[in-house]
């Protein structure tokens, strides 16, 4: 069983998948930093000095209205943090767009495969498909 497991791990597909997961995690951190630190602050300024990460709906105001999401968490006030969801949606859209562009470029580099050579030809008498090497049509028995 150990040798089968070692053979499974040593295959190229598993190693490629491991590298892809590691690169994806690193890329995800870069994108989240890009969204939280570069994209959302100017967008918040353009929309009236809104901090998207602190956007929330307070569900129970009996303990008071929190000043920020961090304040709500420390005071134990239940909130719906839709600003965090907004940040994650923007992050997802960026990752999806980058993956789309990457796949599009890989497909462009690979190109279209050449069309396979035809294996049959058409009989000039009965228009049936016949093998290329045939000297007589199997349908109408005409000599080719």
RACORLIN-V799583 format. One record per residue. N is the residue number from 1. RES is the residue in one small letter. SS is DSSP state (helix for helix, strand for strand, loop for the rest). BURIAL is I if it has 9 or more other ideal C-beta (glycine too) atoms within 8 Angstrom, else O. D_LAST is the distance of its C-alpha to the last C-alpha in whole Angstrom. Layout:
n;res;ss;burial;d_last
N;RES;SS;BURIAL;D_LAST
N;RES;SS;BURIAL;D_LAST
//
This chain:
n;res;ss;burial;d_last
1;x;loop;O;60
2;x;helix;O;62
3;x;helix;O;59
4;x;helix;O;56
5;x;helix;O;58
6;x;helix;O;58
7;x;helix;O;55
8;x;helix;O;54
9;x;helix;O;56
10;x;helix;O;55
11;x;loop;O;51
12;x;helix;O;50
13;x;helix;O;50
14;x;helix;I;54
15;x;helix;I;55
16;x;helix;O;53
17;x;helix;O;54
18;x;helix;O;58
19;x;helix;O;58
20;x;helix;O;56
21;x;helix;O;59
22;x;helix;O;62
23;x;helix;O;60
24;x;helix;O;60
25;x;helix;O;64
26;x;helix;O;65
27;x;helix;I;63
28;x;helix;I;64
29;x;helix;O;68
30;x;helix;O;67
31;x;helix;I;66
32;x;helix;I;69
33;x;helix;I;71
34;x;helix;I;69
35;x;helix;I;70
36;x;helix;I;73
37;x;helix;O;75
38;x;helix;I;73
39;x;helix;O;71
40;x;helix;I;73
41;x;helix;O;77
42;x;helix;O;76
43;x;helix;I;74
44;x;helix;I;77
45;x;helix;O;80
46;x;helix;O;78
47;x;loop;O;78
48;x;loop;O;82
49;x;loop;O;82
50;x;loop;O;81
51;x;loop;O;80
52;x;helix;I;77
53;x;helix;I;78
54;x;helix;O;81
55;x;loop;I;80
56;x;loop;I;81
57;x;strand;O;82
58;x;strand;I;85
59;x;loop;O;85
60;x;loop;O;89
61;x;helix;O;91
62;x;helix;O;94
63;x;helix;O;94
64;x;loop;O;94
65;x;loop;O;92
66;x;loop;I;90
67;x;loop;O;90
68;x;loop;O;86
69;x;helix;I;84
70;x;helix;O;85
71;x;helix;I;89
72;x;helix;I;87
73;x;helix;O;86
74;x;helix;O;89
75;x;helix;I;91
76;x;loop;O;89
77;x;loop;I;88
78;x;loop;O;85
79;x;strand;I;83
80;x;strand;O;79
81;x;loop;I;78
82;x;helix;I;75
83;x;helix;I;76
84;x;helix;I;74
85;x;helix;O;71
86;x;helix;I;71
87;x;helix;I;71
88;x;helix;O;68
89;x;helix;O;66
90;x;helix;I;66
91;x;helix;I;65
92;x;helix;O;62
93;x;helix;O;61
94;x;helix;I;61
95;x;helix;I;59
96;x;helix;O;57
97;x;helix;O;56
98;x;helix;I;56
99;x;helix;O;54
100;x;helix;O;51
101;x;helix;O;52
102;x;helix;O;51
103;x;helix;O;48
104;x;helix;O;47
105;x;helix;O;47
106;x;helix;O;46
107;x;helix;O;42
108;x;helix;O;43
109;x;helix;O;43
110;x;helix;O;40
111;x;loop;O;38
112;x;loop;O;35
113;x;loop;O;32
114;x;loop;O;29
115;x;loop;O;26
116;x;loop;O;24
117;x;loop;O;20
118;x;loop;O;18
119;x;loop;O;16
120;x;strand;O;13
121;x;strand;O;11
122;x;strand;O;11
123;x;loop;I;8
124;x;loop;O;8
125;x;loop;O;9
126;x;loop;O;11
127;x;loop;O;12
128;x;loop;I;12
129;x;strand;O;13
130;x;strand;I;10
131;x;strand;O;11
132;x;loop;O;11
133;x;loop;O;10
134;x;loop;I;8
135;x;loop;O;5
136;x;strand;O;5
137;x;loop;I;7
138;x;loop;O;11
139;x;loop;O;12
140;x;loop;O;11
141;x;loop;O;9
142;x;loop;I;6
143;x;strand;O;4
144;x;loop;I;0
//
